[in-house]
Amino acid sequence: MKQLININILPLAILAIFASSCSYLQPYKVPVMQGNIIEDKDISKLEKGMTKGQVDFIFGRAVIMDPFHDNRWDYFNSITVGEETITERKLSIFFNDDGVVDSWVLEKLSDN
């Protein structure tokens, strides 16, 4: 009778161990990067009086180039892993009527 009880307990013990370990197993979540890469070293290169070509060389093509607001370029960068947003940054560069940098605004929408 003792052997019968031990044989029945063994599968239950294995099942309990397997079920408890599954809670630790999660699928790999790929980091998703969207938009332009906005780094602090690139922002430090930005100066008043730079041409649109120079800004394009540093940051690449702007994500938002509104045809109704030709004097404003918007760059956006977002990094998410699964449902969690790691960083979100937005850089708006304003040009004067001569097409050179007049000012810019960097917003950190979220930074974990």
C-alpha positions in Angstrom: 0.0 0.0 0.0 2.9 2.4 0.7 4.2 2.0 -2.9 0.8 2.9 -4.4 0.7 6.2 -2.4 4.2 7.1 -3.4 3.5 6.5 -7.1 0.4 8.7 -7.0 2.2 11.5 -5.2 5.2 11.6 -7.5 3.2 12.8 -10.6 1.4 15.4 -8.5 4.7 16.7 -7.1 6.2 16.9 -10.6 3.1 18.7 -11.9 3.2 21.2 -8.9 6.9 22.0 -9.6 6.4 22.5 -13.3 3.3 24.7 -12.8 5.1 26.9 -10.3 8.1 27.3 -12.5 6.0 28.4 -15.5 5.1 31.6 -13.8 8.7 32.7 -14.2 8.9 31.9 -17.8 8.0 34.8 -20.1 8.5 35.2 -23.8 11.3 37.6 -24.9 9.9 41.1 -25.6 11.7 42.9 -28.4 12.6 46.5 -27.8 10.8 48.6 -30.5 12.5 51.9 -31.5 10.5 54.4 -33.5 11.3 57.7 -35.0 14.7 59.5 -35.1 17.4 58.8 -32.6 17.8 61.9 -30.4 21.0 61.9 -28.4 22.3 64.5 -26.0 25.6 64.8 -28.0 23.7 65.7 -31.2 21.6 68.2 -29.3 24.8 69.9 -28.1 25.8 70.3 -31.7 22.7 72.3 -32.5 23.3 76.0 -32.7 21.3 79.1 -33.7 22.1 80.1 -37.3 22.5 76.5 -38.7 20.9 75.8 -42.1 18.2 73.2 -42.7 20.9 71.1 -44.5 23.1 71.1 -41.4 20.2 70.1 -39.1 19.3 67.4 -41.6 22.9 66.1 -41.5 22.9 65.8 -37.7 19.4 64.4 -37.0 18.3 63.0 -40.4 14.9 63.7 -41.9 12.3 65.1 -39.5 9.4 62.8 -38.7 6.9 65.6 -39.1 7.5 68.2 -41.8 4.2 70.1 -42.0 3.8 71.8 -45.4 1.7 74.5 -43.7 4.5 75.3 -41.2 7.7 75.1 -43.3 9.7 76.8 -40.5 9.2 74.0 -38.0 10.6 70.4 -37.9 9.6 67.9 -35.3 11.7 64.8 -34.4 10.2 62.1 -32.2 11.8 59.1 -30.6 10.1 56.3 -28.7 11.5 53.0 -27.2 9.0 50.4 -26.0 9.4 46.9 -24.6 6.2 45.0 -24.7 3.6 47.3 -23.1 6.1 49.4 -21.2 7.4 52.7 -22.7 11.0 53.2 -21.8 11.6 56.6 -23.3 9.7 59.2 -25.3 11.4 62.4 -26.5 10.3 65.1 -28.9 12.5 67.8 -30.4 11.0 70.7 -32.2 13.3 73.0 -34.2 12.1 76.4 -35.4 13.6 78.2 -38.4 13.4 81.9 -39.2 12.3 83.3 -42.6 15.9 82.9 -43.9 15.8 79.1 -43.2 18.3 79.0 -40.4 17.7 77.7 -36.8 16.1 80.3 -34.6 15.2 78.1 -31.5 14.4 74.6 -30.4 12.5 72.8 -27.7 13.3 69.3 -26.3 10.5 67.6 -24.4 11.1 64.4 -22.4 7.6 62.9 -22.5 8.7 59.9 -20.4 12.1 58.7 -19.3 12.3 55.7 -17.0 
